[in-house]
């Protein structure tokens, strides 16, 4: 379902074959669950919980103008990526995001946007102790209690956390919040297709069955030998060995902005350790061609680009015909805007290739639930294979703790005194 190609030279066929063979050696471990629960999730998810998610989404649609989703990192970026890439909320309930920073200004903005709307809260934290969402949860919980009273507030809180332990788990059990599970064997950045992402996505009116079906279909095409995911993983590693140590995810649809953010976390947190790893960056073109295009075309030659392409056309907006030609656009009259965008895309790939930037292409059939589910799975598998090929563990994130320890010392958290 997801296509991949590389046409940029630099890498010999022999090098490529050798590296793919290495990447493929890790595929067998995926099915045996050594990669964690996300590998088989699309065909092996908790159907009862899935139905409960849909029911909860329906209740939220019935009683809430807004759902405040509280979470950070892997407990935030996935659902925002899916909702925004698919064009935003489709029904009554708007999704607001909180707890993904410690900015008081941002918190005020969310509170102001909420105004006097009816709302519910979806608090998502695997550990249940992450400071950013924990602080935000206190704020919005208090707002719910002030607005609805403690009993109704508890009915408007949905907690997604560990099945058995943690502060959030314990509070949810004590207060009777409807709870969903972050599976033990699925790390945050691989968890978008669990309850972590699905409650917000379903509340936004997106078809979560189709999302899972797309991921399942992609799993089928990758699970035996890694398919295009192994090819992409091999190519990234080969480029990295040739000192291309920055990868830019590029696409021509602004709706992908948060998908790019999700992708950056996936690859950055999975590979950036042991003093190695490609630095993941992103652009949305043609917007960023007018800001970052200069650097990409002529700056330091240590970057390569991966373009996410959408195969299907999006027709319906054409350049109007006019008697005059004051703007010099006669040559585009009657042309579809999507055709012009795709042409700009092709031109950019050619220009950057000729400027010495290796260009990879990942293609999805269209922007819909199935294709996006497939794309998510494709990148998850690619990331795992790429990390192992690089020689790191793509499933841990030991470096994330460093700032927390220092922050707790400075804030005087009990147990962290100097
Ligand atoms: O991918 C990860 O593991 C991290 O981004 C976490 O998801 C993030 O730190 C939030 O953690 P938690 O869900 O425990 O609050």
Boltz pocket constraint, residues with backbone or C-beta under 6 A from the ligand:
constraints:
  - pocket:
      binder: B
      contacts: [[A, 72], [A, 73], [A, 74], [A, 75], [A, 124], [A, 125], [A, 126], [A, 127], [A, 128], [A, 129], [A, 130], [A, 133], [A, 187], [A, 188], [A, 189], [A, 190], [A, 269], [A, 397], [A, 400]]
      max_distance: 6.0
